Amino acid sequence: ELMEVHDVRMKYIPEFQSKMQGVLSVDAALGNKAIDYLTYAPEADIKVAYKWLSESVNGAKADAPATAFHLYVDLSYQILKDNSSHKEQFIQDYLNASQYVDDALETEEKEATKNILQTIKDNLVAFFINSGAADCESLEAIYTPKVEEHKTDLAYLKKVIDIMKMMRCTEQEAYFNASLYSYQIEPTAGAAAGCAYMSFKKGEIEASVKFFDEAIKLEKDDLKRAEWAYATAVVLSNAKRASQSRSYAQQAISHNPNYGAPYILIANLYAGNPTWSDEPILNKCTYFLVLDKLQRAKAVDPEVTEDANKLINTYNSYKPAPNDLFMLGYKVGDRITIGGWIGEATTIR
């Protein structure tokens, strides 16, 4: 009987809409029907409810009932568990629902409703990640051919990039290609960074640095700028270009002073290139500077404390003995400038 009530209501909605404002659309009303069906039916047919919710959510979009978004994705997942061929549709259902919630958040003015929508969005993300359905291998298999088919569709490419970034699948060819095609259509910091990672994976160091430079230039957020600068430093470090690597690490720090990773990278660069003097004992003084950088990393960024401490324990044993330095005219507390490409001063201890 309740379903019949919903059917009658939907039948007359077009007539009501012609006479008054604020009347729910047929698509939105279908979502309410699906919700009641799932709530009150003794043995609800998941496929029937999913069909209704799919029509409602994709028809009403941001105006669909708030509860419908999560139910839609949840039922899609229930179908996936019994039918592995539904995986691509499940991912698309999540993307659609997530986009509609974002759209609703943009236009909603009531704070209470905004909070509800934000909770729904957060729950959708958590549900999708925990579903285990979208592993990197699956995303690669699904999106590699799709990206080629949609290489001129910027909106589609951005969706692929966003979902693969969210799932930390940025080493996959689909992500790289989506970034490249996206960059060709509309150069953005994120797309440039994707191209930079692709170039690095292919061993194209100069191209990687060039794309990261473009990402830094296009990016407006300082924390992201720091991320791209640090990534460039890592690329150059792997290419054994220590001085250039340090420059980008320092640039990362200038964008985000509380970023510990660049300090650790600089410490490792110094530790890997300690020679600046003909006197072996003085070369060991480089490790005082290494320890300075590691201590600084800990001070500005508690998240790197464990990694920094491990390196401190390692490099502590590389320091010169005070007696050896005394023979060269240095004592504890003296300042010494590490020469060569490093060119920084440190304190003997």
Contacts in CASP RR format, 6 or more apart in sequence:
PFRMAT RR
TARGET T0000
AUTHOR 0000-0000-0000
METHOD contacts of the structure
MODEL  1
ELMEVHDVRMKYIPEFQSKMQGVLSVDAALGNKAIDYLTYAPEADIKVAY
KWLSESVNGAKADAPATAFHLYVDLSYQILKDNSSHKEQFIQDYLNASQY
VDDALETEEKEATKNILQTIKDNLVAFFINSGAADCESLEAIYTPKVEEH
KTDLAYLKKVIDIMKMMRCTEQEAYFNASLYSYQIEPTAGAAAGCAYMSF
KKGEIEASVKFFDEAIKLEKDDLKRAEWAYATAVVLSNAKRASQSRSYAQ
QAISHNPNYGAPYILIANLYAGNPTWSDEPILNKCTYFLVLDKLQRAKAV
DPEVTEDANKLINTYNSYKPAPNDLFMLGYKVGDRITIGGWIGEATTIR
2 36 0 8 1.000
2 40 0 8 1.000
3 33 0 8 1.000
3 36 0 8 1.000
3 37 0 8 1.000
6 29 0 8 1.000
6 30 0 8 1.000
6 32 0 8 1.000
6 33 0 8 1.000
6 36 0 8 1.000
7 33 0 8 1.000
9 29 0 8 1.000
10 26 0 8 1.000
10 29 0 8 1.000
10 30 0 8 1.000
10 33 0 8 1.000
13 23 0 8 1.000
13 24 0 8 1.000
13 25 0 8 1.000
13 26 0 8 1.000
13 29 0 8 1.000
14 26 0 8 1.000
16 23 0 8 1.000
17 23 0 8 1.000
17 25 0 8 1.000
24 32 0 8 1.000
25 59 0 8 1.000
25 60 0 8 1.000
25 63 0 8 1.000
27 55 0 8 1.000
27 56 0 8 1.000
27 59 0 8 1.000
27 60 0 8 1.000
27 63 0 8 1.000
27 64 0 8 1.000
28 56 0 8 1.000
28 60 0 8 1.000
28 63 0 8 1.000
28 64 0 8 1.000
28 65 0 8 1.000
30 52 0 8 1.000
30 55 0 8 1.000
30 56 0 8 1.000
31 52 0 8 1.000
31 53 0 8 1.000
31 56 0 8 1.000
31 57 0 8 1.000
31 60 0 8 1.000
31 64 0 8 1.000
31 65 0 8 1.000
31 68 0 8 1.000
32 65 0 8 1.000
33 52 0 8 1.000
34 49 0 8 1.000
34 52 0 8 1.000
34 53 0 8 1.000
34 56 0 8 1.000
34 68 0 8 1.000
34 71 0 8 1.000
35 65 0 8 1.000
35 67 0 8 1.000
35 68 0 8 1.000
35 71 0 8 1.000
37 44 0 8 1.000
37 48 0 8 1.000
37 49 0 8 1.000
37 52 0 8 1.000
38 44 0 8 1.000
38 49 0 8 1.000
38 71 0 8 1.000
46 75 0 8 1.000
46 78 0 8 1.000
46 79 0 8 1.000
47 79 0 8 1.000
49 71 0 8 1.000
49 75 0 8 1.000
50 72 0 8 1.000
50 75 0 8 1.000
50 76 0 8 1.000
50 78 0 8 1.000
50 79 0 8 1.000
53 68 0 8 1.000
53 71 0 8 1.000
53 72 0 8 1.000
53 75 0 8 1.000
54 72 0 8 1.000
54 93 0 8 1.000
56 64 0 8 1.000
56 65 0 8 1.000
56 68 0 8 1.000
56 72 0 8 1.000
57 64 0 8 1.000
57 68 0 8 1.000
57 69 0 8 1.000
57 72 0 8 1.000
57 96 0 8 1.000
57 97 0 8 1.000
57 100 0 8 1.000
58 96 0 8 1.000
61 100 0 8 1.000
61 103 0 8 1.000
62 100 0 8 1.000
62 101 0 8 1.000
62 103 0 8 1.000
62 104 0 8 1.000
62 107 0 8 1.000
63 104 0 8 1.000
64 100 0 8 1.000
66 104 0 8 1.000
66 113 0 8 1.000
66 116 0 8 1.000
66 117 0 8 1.000
66 120 0 8 1.000
69 97 0 8 1.000
69 100 0 8 1.000
69 101 0 8 1.000
69 120 0 8 1.000
69 124 0 8 1.000
70 97 0 8 1.000
70 120 0 8 1.000
70 123 0 8 1.000
70 124 0 8 1.000
70 127 0 8 1.000
72 93 0 8 1.000
72 97 0 8 1.000
73 90 0 8 1.000
73 93 0 8 1.000
73 94 0 8 1.000
73 97 0 8 1.000
73 124 0 8 1.000
73 127 0 8 1.000
73 128 0 8 1.000
74 127 0 8 1.000
76 86 0 8 1.000
76 89 0 8 1.000
76 90 0 8 1.000
76 93 0 8 1.000
76 94 0 8 1.000
77 90 0 8 1.000
77 127 0 8 1.000
77 131 0 8 1.000
77 133 0 8 1.000
79 86 0 8 1.000
79 90 0 8 1.000
80 86 0 8 1.000
80 87 0 8 1.000
80 89 0 8 1.000
80 90 0 8 1.000
80 131 0 8 1.000
80 133 0 8 1.000
87 133 0 8 1.000
87 138 0 8 1.000
87 142 0 8 1.000
88 142 0 8 1.000
90 131 0 8 1.000
90 133 0 8 1.000
91 133 0 8 1.000
91 134 0 8 1.000
91 139 0 8 1.000
91 142 0 8 1.000
91 163 0 8 1.000
94 124 0 8 1.000
94 128 0 8 1.000
94 134 0 8 1.000
95 159 0 8 1.000
95 163 0 8 1.000
97 124 0 8 1.000
98 121 0 8 1.000
98 124 0 8 1.000
98 125 0 8 1.000
98 128 0 8 1.000
99 159 0 8 1.000
101 117 0 8 1.000
101 120 0 8 1.000
101 121 0 8 1.000
101 124 0 8 1.000
102 121 0 8 1.000
104 117 0 8 1.000
105 114 0 8 1.000
105 117 0 8 1.000
105 118 0 8 1.000
105 121 0 8 1.000
108 114 0 8 1.000
108 117 0 8 1.000
125 166 0 8 1.000
128 134 0 8 1.000
129 166 0 8 1.000
129 167 0 8 1.000
134 163 0 8 1.000
134 167 0 8 1.000
135 167 0 8 1.000
136 164 0 8 1.000
136 167 0 8 1.000
136 168 0 8 1.000
136 169 0 8 1.000
136 171 0 8 1.000
136 172 0 8 1.000
139 163 0 8 1.000
139 164 0 8 1.000
139 167 0 8 1.000
139 169 0 8 1.000
139 172 0 8 1.000
139 174 0 8 1.000
140 169 0 8 1.000
140 172 0 8 1.000
140 173 0 8 1.000
140 174 0 8 1.000
142 174 0 8 1.000
143 160 0 8 1.000
143 164 0 8 1.000
143 172 0 8 1.000
143 174 0 8 1.000
143 178 0 8 1.000
144 172 0 8 1.000
144 173 0 8 1.000
144 174 0 8 1.000
144 177 0 8 1.000
146 156 0 8 1.000
146 160 0 8 1.000
146 174 0 8 1.000
147 157 0 8 1.000
147 160 0 8 1.000
147 174 0 8 1.000
147 177 0 8 1.000
147 178 0 8 1.000
147 181 0 8 1.000
148 177 0 8 1.000
150 156 0 8 1.000
150 157 0 8 1.000
151 157 0 8 1.000
151 177 0 8 1.000
151 181 0 8 1.000
152 181 0 8 1.000
152 185 0 8 1.000
154 182 0 8 1.000
154 185 0 8 1.000
154 186 0 8 1.000
157 178 0 8 1.000
157 181 0 8 1.000
157 182 0 8 1.000
157 185 0 8 1.000
158 182 0 8 1.000
160 174 0 8 1.000
160 175 0 8 1.000
160 178 0 8 1.000
161 175 0 8 1.000
161 178 0 8 1.000
161 179 0 8 1.000
161 182 0 8 1.000
161 190 0 8 1.000
161 191 0 8 1.000
161 194 0 8 1.000
164 170 0 8 1.000
164 172 0 8 1.000
164 174 0 8 1.000
164 175 0 8 1.000
164 178 0 8 1.000
165 175 0 8 1.000
169 175 0 8 1.000
170 194 0 8 1.000
170 197 0 8 1.000
171 197 0 8 1.000
171 201 0 8 1.000
175 194 0 8 1.000
175 197 0 8 1.000
176 194 0 8 1.000
176 195 0 8 1.000
176 197 0 8 1.000
176 198 0 8 1.000
176 201 0 8 1.000
177 198 0 8 1.000
179 190 0 8 1.000
179 191 0 8 1.000
179 192 0 8 1.000
179 193 0 8 1.000
179 194 0 8 1.000
179 195 0 8 1.000
179 197 0 8 1.000
179 198 0 8 1.000
180 191 0 8 1.000
180 194 0 8 1.000
180 195 0 8 1.000
180 198 0 8 1.000
182 188 0 8 1.000
182 191 0 8 1.000
183 191 0 8 1.000
183 192 0 8 1.000
183 194 0 8 1.000
183 195 0 8 1.000
187 214 0 8 1.000
187 218 0 8 1.000
188 218 0 8 1.000
189 214 0 8 1.000
189 215 0 8 1.000
189 216 0 8 1.000
189 218 0 8 1.000
189 219 0 8 1.000
189 220 0 8 1.000
189 224 0 8 1.000
189 228 0 8 1.000
190 215 0 8 1.000
190 218 0 8 1.000
190 219 0 8 1.000
192 211 0 8 1.000
192 212 0 8 1.000
192 214 0 8 1.000
192 215 0 8 1.000
192 218 0 8 1.000
193 211 0 8 1.000
193 212 0 8 1.000
193 215 0 8 1.000
193 228 0 8 1.000
193 231 0 8 1.000
194 211 0 8 1.000
194 215 0 8 1.000
195 207 0 8 1.000
195 211 0 8 1.000
196 207 0 8 1.000
196 208 0 8 1.000
196 209 0 8 1.000
196 210 0 8 1.000
196 211 0 8 1.000
196 212 0 8 1.000
196 215 0 8 1.000
196 228 0 8 1.000
196 231 0 8 1.000
196 232 0 8 1.000
196 235 0 8 1.000
197 208 0 8 1.000
197 231 0 8 1.000
199 205 0 8 1.000
199 207 0 8 1.000
199 208 0 8 1.000
199 210 0 8 1.000
199 211 0 8 1.000
200 208 0 8 1.000
200 235 0 8 1.000
205 235 0 8 1.000
205 236 0 8 1.000
205 239 0 8 1.000
208 232 0 8 1.000
208 235 0 8 1.000
209 232 0 8 1.000
209 235 0 8 1.000
209 236 0 8 1.000
212 228 0 8 1.000
212 229 0 8 1.000
212 231 0 8 1.000
212 232 0 8 1.000
212 235 0 8 1.000
213 232 0 8 1.000
215 228 0 8 1.000
216 225 0 8 1.000
216 228 0 8 1.000
216 229 0 8 1.000
216 232 0 8 1.000
216 251 0 8 1.000
219 225 0 8 1.000
219 228 0 8 1.000
222 255 0 8 1.000
222 256 0 8 1.000
223 255 0 8 1.000
223 256 0 8 1.000
225 252 0 8 1.000
225 255 0 8 1.000
225 256 0 8 1.000
226 252 0 8 1.000
226 253 0 8 1.000
226 255 0 8 1.000
226 256 0 8 1.000
226 259 0 8 1.000
226 262 0 8 1.000
227 252 0 8 1.000
229 248 0 8 1.000
229 249 0 8 1.000
229 251 0 8 1.000
229 252 0 8 1.000
229 255 0 8 1.000
229 262 0 8 1.000
230 248 0 8 1.000
230 249 0 8 1.000
230 252 0 8 1.000
230 259 0 8 1.000
230 261 0 8 1.000
230 262 0 8 1.000
230 265 0 8 1.000
232 248 0 8 1.000
233 245 0 8 1.000
233 246 0 8 1.000
233 247 0 8 1.000
233 248 0 8 1.000
233 249 0 8 1.000
233 251 0 8 1.000
233 252 0 8 1.000
233 262 0 8 1.000
233 265 0 8 1.000
234 245 0 8 1.000
234 265 0 8 1.000
236 242 0 8 1.000
236 244 0 8 1.000
236 245 0 8 1.000
236 248 0 8 1.000
237 245 0 8 1.000
237 265 0 8 1.000
237 268 0 8 1.000
237 269 0 8 1.000
242 269 0 8 1.000
242 272 0 8 1.000
242 273 0 8 1.000
242 341 0 8 1.000
243 341 0 8 1.000
245 265 0 8 1.000
245 269 0 8 1.000
246 266 0 8 1.000
246 269 0 8 1.000
249 262 0 8 1.000
249 263 0 8 1.000
249 265 0 8 1.000
249 266 0 8 1.000
249 269 0 8 1.000
250 262 0 8 1.000
250 266 0 8 1.000
252 259 0 8 1.000
252 261 0 8 1.000
252 262 0 8 1.000
253 259 0 8 1.000
253 262 0 8 1.000
253 263 0 8 1.000
257 300 0 8 1.000
258 300 0 8 1.000
258 301 0 8 1.000
259 300 0 8 1.000
259 301 0 8 1.000
260 296 0 8 1.000
260 297 0 8 1.000
260 300 0 8 1.000
260 301 0 8 1.000
260 303 0 8 1.000
260 304 0 8 1.000
260 308 0 8 1.000
261 297 0 8 1.000
261 301 0 8 1.000
261 304 0 8 1.000
263 293 0 8 1.000
263 294 0 8 1.000
263 296 0 8 1.000
263 297 0 8 1.000
263 300 0 8 1.000
263 301 0 8 1.000
263 304 0 8 1.000
264 293 0 8 1.000
264 294 0 8 1.000
264 297 0 8 1.000
264 304 0 8 1.000
264 307 0 8 1.000
264 308 0 8 1.000
264 311 0 8 1.000
266 293 0 8 1.000
267 290 0 8 1.000
267 291 0 8 1.000
267 293 0 8 1.000
267 294 0 8 1.000
267 297 0 8 1.000
267 311 0 8 1.000
267 315 0 8 1.000
268 311 0 8 1.000
270 286 0 8 1.000
270 287 0 8 1.000
270 289 0 8 1.000
270 290 0 8 1.000
270 293 0 8 1.000
270 338 0 8 1.000
270 342 0 8 1.000
271 286 0 8 1.000
271 287 0 8 1.000
271 290 0 8 1.000
271 315 0 8 1.000
271 318 0 8 1.000
273 341 0 8 1.000
273 342 0 8 1.000
274 283 0 8 1.000
274 284 0 8 1.000
274 286 0 8 1.000
274 287 0 8 1.000
274 290 0 8 1.000
275 283 0 8 1.000
275 286 0 8 1.000
276 282 0 8 1.000
276 283 0 8 1.000
276 286 0 8 1.000
276 338 0 8 1.000
276 339 0 8 1.000
276 340 0 8 1.000
276 341 0 8 1.000
276 342 0 8 1.000
277 283 0 8 1.000
277 339 0 8 1.000
279 328 0 8 1.000
281 320 0 8 1.000
281 324 0 8 1.000
281 325 0 8 1.000
281 327 0 8 1.000
281 328 0 8 1.000
282 320 0 8 1.000
282 328 0 8 1.000
282 336 0 8 1.000
284 318 0 8 1.000
284 319 0 8 1.000
284 320 0 8 1.000
285 320 0 8 1.000
285 325 0 8 1.000
285 336 0 8 1.000
285 338 0 8 1.000
285 346 0 8 1.000
285 348 0 8 1.000
286 338 0 8 1.000
286 342 0 8 1.000
287 315 0 8 1.000
287 318 0 8 1.000
287 319 0 8 1.000
288 319 0 8 1.000
288 336 0 8 1.000
288 346 0 8 1.000
288 347 0 8 1.000
288 348 0 8 1.000
288 349 0 8 1.000
289 338 0 8 1.000
289 342 0 8 1.000
289 344 0 8 1.000
289 346 0 8 1.000
290 311 0 8 1.000
290 315 0 8 1.000
290 318 0 8 1.000
291 312 0 8 1.000
291 315 0 8 1.000
291 316 0 8 1.000
291 319 0 8 1.000
292 346 0 8 1.000
294 308 0 8 1.000
294 311 0 8 1.000
294 312 0 8 1.000
294 315 0 8 1.000
295 308 0 8 1.000
295 312 0 8 1.000
297 304 0 8 1.000
297 308 0 8 1.000
298 304 0 8 1.000
298 305 0 8 1.000
298 308 0 8 1.000
298 309 0 8 1.000
322 331 0 8 1.000
322 332 0 8 1.000
322 348 0 8 1.000
325 331 0 8 1.000
325 348 0 8 1.000
330 336 0 8 1.000
330 348 0 8 1.000
331 348 0 8 1.000
332 348 0 8 1.000
332 349 0 8 1.000
333 347 0 8 1.000
333 348 0 8 1.000
333 349 0 8 1.000
334 347 0 8 1.000
334 348 0 8 1.000
335 345 0 8 1.000
335 346 0 8 1.000
335 347 0 8 1.000
335 348 0 8 1.000
336 345 0 8 1.000
336 346 0 8 1.000
336 347 0 8 1.000
336 348 0 8 1.000
337 343 0 8 1.000
337 344 0 8 1.000
337 345 0 8 1.000
338 344 0 8 1.000
338 345 0 8 1.000
338 346 0 8 1.000
END
